Amino acid sequence: MARRRTTEADADDLPRFFVWVRGLEGPEPQKWMAMDFGVRDWKRPLVLAYLELPEGERHLPLSALARRYPAPRGEAS
C-alpha cells in the first residue's frame, strides 16, 4: 500500500515528541503530542529523556525511532 504525502495540516496532527519513560520492565518509548506534565507534575519523574522530532520524522513508527534514538544509558534493564 502506498503511503500518501504528509501535508502541513497532517503534520500538525502527528506527535511532536519522542519520549523515553520509565516502564515496568525498563525504558519504554512513546510519542507525545505535547510535553504537558499533567497535574502537579506527576509525569515528570517517569520521563527519562525526550526529543522534539523534526517534521520529517514525526510519521516514523516507535520501533524506528527507538533504533534511531536509543534509551538513555544507565536506565536499561
Secondary structure as the mmCIF struct_conf table of DSSP 4:
data_model
#
loop_
_struct_conf.conf_type_id
_struct_conf.id
_struct_conf.beg_label_comp_id
_struct_conf.beg_label_asym_id
_struct_conf.beg_label_seq_id
_struct_conf.end_label_comp_id
_struct_conf.end_label_asym_id
_struct_conf.end_label_seq_id
HELX_LH_PP_P HELX_LH_PP_P1 ALA A 2 THR A 7
HELX_RH_AL_P HELX_RH_AL_P1 GLU A 8 ASP A 13
BEND BEND1 LEU A 14 LEU A 14
STRN STRN1 PHE A 17 GLY A 23
TURN_TY1_P TURN_TY1_P1 LEU A 24 GLU A 25
STRN STRN2 GLY A 26 TRP A 32
BEND BEND2 MET A 33 ALA A 34
HELX_RH_3T_P HELX_RH_3T_P1 VAL A 39 ASP A 41
TURN_TY1_P TURN_TY1_P2 TRP A 42 LYS A 43
HELX_RH_3T_P HELX_RH_3T_P2 ARG A 44 LEU A 46
STRN STRN3 VAL A 47 GLU A 52
HELX_LH_PP_P HELX_LH_PP_P2 LEU A 53 PRO A 54
HELX_RH_3T_P HELX_RH_3T_P3 GLU A 55 GLU A 57
TURN_TY1_P TURN_TY1_P3 ARG A 58 HIS A 59
BEND BEND3 LEU A 60 LEU A 60
HELX_RH_AL_P HELX_RH_AL_P2 LEU A 62 ARG A 68
BEND BEND4 TYR A 69 TYR A 69
HELX_LH_PP_P HELX_LH_PP_P3 PRO A 70 PRO A 72
TURN_TY1_P TURN_TY1_P4 ARG A 73 GLY A 74
#
